[in-house]
Amino acid sequence: MPPTPQSVHTPSRPPSAVVEIDHLAKSYGATRAVVDVSLAVDDGEIFGILGPNGSGKTTTVECVSGLRRRDGGTVRVLGLDPLRDRAAIRSQVGVQLQEAELPAKLTVREALALYASFYPSPADWRELVDVLGLGPSLRTRFGSLSGGQQQRLSIALALVGNPRVAILDELTTGLDPAARRETWDLVERVRERGVTVLLVTHFMQEAERLCDRLAVIDAGRVVAVDTPAGLVDRLGTRQELRFRPSQPFDESLLARLDPVADVVRRGAELRVAGTGDVLGAVVSALARAGVVAEGLRVLQPDLDDAFLALVGGHDPLATPDPVTTTTTTQERP
Ligand SMILES: Nc1ncnc2c1ncn2[C@@H]1O[C@H](COP(=O)(O)OP(=O)(O)OP(=O)(O)O)[C@@H](O)[C@H]1O
């Protein structure tokens, strides 16, 4: 008789970290660029590094790619040390850095073909050319490209080796809004092919749109690691409504609502702030009073506020006029 199959409990395995940084430190002379950075990037993630100018973002990713020698801590990329295993890292990690420089006389086509020849199984660079809109520039020399075209080329060169990890530093700086959006789509497609992406950015919209998780770095230290929504949630659920009432009414009825903390009049406009479902409570109360909220805007904290709260000591909850517009709606009770 064959043995009865046993039900085997397979514990869910935590996702494997593709990039692991542990207590990284790096100084340039007396400048402590990276003081203490630890973070782990999971397989298939788009992981963002966000921080003010000079906070150590570029130095961190340069240490990850093996372009900089760290002073302290450990870095592992796909289990390899970027300094000891430089050759193996180079074939599996694509790097697009700020201000990439190529020989001025090299054409776009030559640069792509040259970089593709460095890798055992390169991507089809013609496809990257299409996606990045570099087709018309194939014969243009690097020195004659505009800043935006140079940026596109540096992204293409980072991806041409079919890397398992792509490090993209200030990916869309210098690109116009349409090219920026196309580049975001490209990064998402790259991730769909299983590439893990480590992205340095200044743009909150880019971080919000692309990143699964973010590390916020300030003065060489990690001050938070979370999803974009998680970072915003840390500020609480404060909302502020701004609107013009369609007719005079007893405004104290709004102040008595549970979610409402403040009601302030600014000329014809009422500003009603609170925590929780302020919108629902106010709109219902206005409807009962037969009042329309004209030009209604709902303001709530966004990633900008979360970022400033983390790196600038700015607390949007503590100020009476705190928040950023995220939606504009016209509500009628
Ligand atoms: N090659 C270098 N030599 C000397 N100091 C440097 C060098 N590179 C960076 N620094 C300094 O180290 C600190 C961190 O710089 P880094 O470029 O890593 O920060 P960053 O967060 O990427 O800045 P940015 O957003 O402006 O690109 C800064 O004070 C910078 O001036």
The ligand as a Tripos MOL2 file, in Angstrom:
@<TRIPOS>MOLECULE
LIG
   31    33     1     0     0
SMALL
NO_CHARGES

@<TRIPOS>ATOM
      1 N1         33.4940   63.3140   -3.7850 N.pl3     1 LIG1
      2 C1         33.2180   64.0440   -2.7160 C.ar      1 LIG1
      3 N2         34.1610   64.7230   -2.0520 N.ar      1 LIG1
      4 C2         33.8930   65.4530   -0.9630 C.ar      1 LIG1
      5 N3         32.6600   65.5810   -0.4160 N.ar      1 LIG1
      6 C3         31.6600   64.9460   -1.0530 C.ar      1 LIG1
      7 C4         31.8870   64.1500   -2.2230 C.ar      1 LIG1
      8 N4         30.6920   63.6250   -2.6070 N.ar      1 LIG1
      9 C5         29.7710   64.0770   -1.7300 C.ar      1 LIG1
     10 N5         30.3470   64.8600   -0.8040 N.ar      1 LIG1
     11 C6         29.6660   65.4890    0.3450 C.3       1 LIG1
     12 O1         29.0580   64.4580    1.1000 O.3       1 LIG1
     13 C7         27.7710   64.8610    1.5580 C.3       1 LIG1
     14 C8         26.7340   63.8790    1.0220 C.3       1 LIG1
     15 O2         26.7070   63.9900   -0.4060 O.3       1 LIG1
     16 P1         25.7970   63.0660   -1.3230 P.3       1 LIG1
     17 O3         26.0580   63.4780   -2.7360 O.co2     1 LIG1
     18 O4         25.9970   61.6440   -0.9430 O.co2     1 LIG1
     19 O5         24.3450   63.5230   -0.8470 O.3       1 LIG1
     20 P2         22.9680   63.4960   -1.6460 P.3       1 LIG1
     21 O6         21.9380   63.2650   -0.5970 O.co2     1 LIG1
     22 O7         23.0220   62.5380   -2.7670 O.co2     1 LIG1
     23 O8         22.8900   64.9830   -2.1940 O.3       1 LIG1
     24 P3         22.0990   65.5650   -3.4830 P.3       1 LIG1
     25 O9         20.6440   65.3630   -3.2150 O.co2     1 LIG1
     26 O10        22.4800   67.0050   -3.4670 O.co2     1 LIG1
     27 O11        22.5920   64.8200   -4.6800 O.co2     1 LIG1
     28 C9         27.5890   66.2780    1.0810 C.3       1 LIG1
     29 O12        27.9720   67.1340    2.1240 O.3       1 LIG1
     30 C10        28.5430   66.3950   -0.0890 C.3       1 LIG1
     31 O13        28.9800   67.7300   -0.2500 O.3       1 LIG1
@<TRIPOS>BOND
     1     1     2 1
     2     2     3 ar
     3     2     7 ar
     4     3     4 ar
     5     4     5 ar
     6     5     6 ar
     7     6     7 ar
     8     6    10 ar
     9     7     8 ar
    10     8     9 ar
    11     9    10 ar
    12    10    11 1
    13    11    12 1
    14    11    30 1
    15    12    13 1
    16    13    14 1
    17    13    28 1
    18    14    15 1
    19    15    16 1
    20    16    17 2
    21    16    18 1
    22    16    19 1
    23    19    20 1
    24    20    21 2
    25    20    22 1
    26    20    23 1
    27    23    24 1
    28    24    25 2
    29    24    26 1
    30    24    27 1
    31    28    29 1
    32    28    30 1
    33    30    31 1
@<TRIPOS>SUBSTRUCTURE
     1 LIG1         1 GROUP 0 **** ****
